[in-house]
Amino acid sequence: MPPSVPSLPRRVARTLRTSLFAQVSCALVLGIVVGKLWPDTATALQPLGDGFTRLIKTVISPLVFCVVVVGIAKAGDLKAFGRIGVKALIWFEVASTAALVIGLVAANVVGPGRGMNVDPSSLDAAAVDETTGGGHLPTTTEFVLNALPQSFLGAFAENELLQVLILACLVGAALLHLGHTKVPKVLPAIEQAQEVIFAVVGFIMRLAPIAVFGAMAHLVGNYGLGVMRTYAKLIVLCYVAAALFVALLAVALKLVTGLSLWKFLRYIREEMLLALGTASTESVMPRVMQKLRRAGARDDAVGLVLPTGYSFNLDGASLYLSIGTLFIAQAVGVDLSLGQQVTVVLVLMLTSKGMAGIPGSAFLALSATASSLGVIPAGAVALLLGVDRIMDSMRVVTNLLGNCVAVFAVSRWEGALDTARAKRVLGGEDTSPPEDGAKGLGGETGAEAPVPDIPAQKAKELKELKEPAPEAG
């Protein structure tokens, strides 16, 4: 007899029980419905999303530390790690500058703020100060100094990723210098800690649907859907420009690595939907790191490029800032010349770096840009207060994809990408985790290159010396 086919309700129930993507999708829709129908109740659900983000943030710093230390120690070449860092910074600067230029061109062609004729005196500049908490963007000197840790534990306690990266580089370099013979138990202990952290991430991810429901209900309940009609032209322009930039990322990824961005999107669809629901790329960083490693990117490349990109490669934020600057200028009737628009690009190239983790950083960057031009009233930035939260989805998707493409591109550039494995994994043909010590070390050929265990080698040699040699024929 042919096997019985489960009924539709059973198939749906099984999908909801086993698929994180299905669970998050349902939570997203349910959050929108609750936010629309019961806005007062929905605004009280924000702690659900905030609590999930806090839990994820507790494991990000130790996870980044473990992945980077293990990556450096197993790669066995500190110079290669330095090359990865330099190449990543080059890629970040080119990508974010391209995003800024695309945003400016799109805003000039469409003119989302033309015809609004807003009176700057009618805008409440104090609302911007309230949103930013009276903060300011760090200067270049402050940014460099803040990247240097004041204490080992302080970097982890304050969740400063750049400081954690520097500590991880130092520890990884020390392990290479001392060798496996002097500290044979340190690296295995860090590897075991890494596995424990990934297990904790798995437990936290089970709460993802609840977090998405709370975050989306709060968003719709607090801001409503009417704001989308008011700023429809600006919203559509930002999302279309982001789609164009993502298409360019797809072309770049194909040319550099031969991989398909669309297959990669399907591969990380659960993480992407979760990032959209919580409006945070940090909430999915641990899972994305794990999936990039599984897809053939070497540990040291993943551990360095992805966390660094959270501070230096904010492509979605760059798009939004360039479009937003021209929008507020057009809205108050200021016509920016070509020279002033070039100044916008140069200023945003600096102010867009290190924005992560600063409350209201987009408004701080916009205010700094407006001040540098001297022709846009400071209060005009308040025009974007009502729509800024709606742009989070665009920024999150573009930032996350930009950083993931950077990992693949820099890994391929450095020969730290197992392309054959990446194609199998993205094509759904290989779902097994990479073997320890061979996470993409084979480069283009995909050949495994396990790191030798020196104590194990010596034990083997002693055993061979004690055993009698086999008799001849």
Residue, then its C-alpha position, 0 to 999 in steps of 0.5 A: m500500500p502507498p504511504s499515507v499522505p499527512s493531511l494539510p493541517r498536520r503538514v502546517a502544524r509540523t512546519l510551524r513546529t520545525s521551521l524557524f522561518a515559518q514561526v517568524s513569518c507568522a509572528l511578523v504578520l500577527g505583530i502587524v495585525v495586533g499593532k493595527l487593531w490594538p495600538d495601545t496594547a501593542t506599544a507595551l510589547q516592546p520589552l519582548g523584542d528588547g529582551f531578546t536583543r539583550l540576550i543575544k548581545t550577551v553572547i556576541s563578544p565572547l563568541v567573536f573573541c573565540v572565533v577570532v582566536v581560534g581562526i588565527a591559531k589554526a590559520g597559523d599565519l599572523k601576516a595573513f590575518g593582517r592582510i585580511g584586515v587591510k583588504a576588508l577595510i578597502w572593500f568596506e570603503v569602496a562599498s560604502t562610498a558606492a552606496l553614498v553615490i547611489g543614494l545621491v544620484a537617486a535623490n537627484v533624479v527622483g527629488p523626494g522632497r521637492g514641492m514640500n516647501v516646509d518652513p524650517s521655523s515650524l520644526d522642533a529641533a529639540a525633538v532631535d536632541e531628545t531622540t539622540g539623548g544629547g549625544h554626539l558622534p566621536t571624532t577620529t581621535e576619539f574613535v581610535l582611542n575608544a577602539l583600544p580596550q582599557s581593561f580586558l574584562g571591560a571590553f566584554a562588559e561594555n560589549e565593545l566589539l572593536q575592543v574585543l577584536i583587538l584583544a582577540c588578535l593579541v591572544g591569537a598572536a600570543l598563541l602562535h608565538l608560544g606554540h601548542t607545546k607551551v600552552p597545549k590546553v588553551l586552544p582546546a579550551i577556547e574551542q570548547a567555549q565556542e561550542v558552548i556559546f553556539a549551543v546557548v545561541g541555539f537556546i535563545m533563538r527559540l525565542a525569536p518568534i516572540a521577539v519578532f511579534g513584540a517588536m513588530a506590534h510595537l512598531v505598528g502600534n506606535y507609529g501606525l501605517g499612516v506615516m507610510r502614506t505621508y512619506a511614500k515617495l521617500i520610502v519607495l525611493c530608499y527601498v528601490a535604491a537599496a534593491l539596486f545596491v543589493a543587485l550590484l552586490a549580487v554582481a560583485l559576489k558573482l564576479v569575485t567568487g562565482l557564488s549566487l547572492w540569491k542562493f545565499l539569501r535563501y540559505i540565511r532566510e531565517e536570519m534575514l527575517l529575524a533581523l527584519g522583525t527585530a530591526s537589528t543585525e546584532s540579533v543574528m550575528p552569531r547565527v550568521m557567523q556560524k552559517l558563513r563558516r559552514a559555507g566554507a569561509r575560514d574562521d579568521a576571515v569570518g571572525l574579523v570581517l563580519p564584526t568589523g563590518y558592523s562599524f565600518n561597512l554600514d551600506g544601508a545607513s550610507l544609502y539612507l544618509s545620502i538620500g535623507t540629506l538631499f530630502i531635507a534640503q529639497a523639502v526646505g527649498v535649498d538647492l545643493s550644488l555639485g560641489q556641496q553634494v561632493t562635500v556631503v559624500l566626503v562628510l558622510m564617508l567619515t560620519s557613517k563610520g563607527m555609528a553602530g551602538i550610538p543612540g540616534s546615530a543617523f540623526l547625529a550624522l545628518s546634523a553633522t552633515a547639515s552643519s558642514l554645508g552651512v545652508i540647511p537649517a539644523g531643525a530640518v533634520a526633524l523632518l525624518l523623525g516620523v519615517d526613520r523607524i520605517m527605514d530600519s528594514m531597508r538598513v538592516v537588510t542592506n547592512l547584513l548582506g553587504n557584510c556577508v558579501a564582504v566576508f565571501a569576497v575578502s575570503r576569496w581574495e585571500g584564498a581563505l574560501d572553500t568555493a566548492r563547499a560554498k556552492r554545495v552548501l548554498g545549493g542545498e547539497d551539503t548541510s554538514p558542518p565543516e570539519d575542525g581545522a579545515k574550515g575553508l583552509g583549502g582555498e579554491t580547490g577545497a582541499e582540507a588543510p588540518v592544523p597539525d597537533i604537535p603533542a599528538q605527533k610527538a606521542k605517535e613518534l614515541k609509540e613508533l619507537k617503542e613498537p618493533a619494526p615489522e619483519a620483512g616479507 
